[in-house]
Amino acid sequence: MSDFSMDRKFDLIITPSKSFQAITDIEKAKSTLNCIKKHMLRESILLLDLFDLKLLEEQNSIIGEKVSIFTKGNLNATYECIEVDIDNNIIYSKMTIKETTMGVDREYIDYQKLRYYTIEQITQLLLDTGFEVVNIYRGYNCHSKNGLIISVRII
């Protein structure tokens, strides 16, 4: 994810569903942003979909809390924060999808390790890689109100 090449440039690039936060190494995050920048036009916009760290200020209140992401038909998905590593800005979490088919329950679990950023940290990372913040949108996620979208452009 931190080293890719395509034969074109884009007007808009989106990192959906907290995918940028799956890059837990800062140098790889910088490399990814530099690579994204190579695929942008001068007037292009990059949208980073992150979770809002403001909700982690009271970290103990989120550890172990299960948040329902969706329920549709025989599927139910939940998200749970397992641990917060404050020293390394890492959240360890678990996504669980439960399926009931013909009375049989199945459970699929995905453990995730995500880097979290304060607004100051992500802004500095973006500046260090040649971007400037255009706008910040908070509280858009309908499930937990923890969505944060940052729109940026090349300096």
Secondary structure as GFF3:
##gff-version 3
##sequence-region A 1 155
A	DSSP	beta_strand	10	15	.	.	.	ID=ss1
A	DSSP	three_ten_helix	19	22	.	.	.	ID=ss2
A	DSSP	alpha_helix	26	38	.	.	.	ID=ss3
A	DSSP	beta_strand	40	51	.	.	.	ID=ss4
A	DSSP	three_ten_helix	53	56	.	.	.	ID=ss5
A	DSSP	three_ten_helix	59	61	.	.	.	ID=ss6
A	DSSP	beta_strand	66	72	.	.	.	ID=ss7
A	DSSP	beta_strand	75	85	.	.	.	ID=ss8
A	DSSP	beta_strand	90	101	.	.	.	ID=ss9
A	DSSP	beta_strand	104	115	.	.	.	ID=ss10
A	DSSP	alpha_helix	119	128	.	.	.	ID=ss11
A	DSSP	beta_strand	131	138	.	.	.	ID=ss12
A	DSSP	beta_strand	147	154	.	.	.	ID=ss13
###
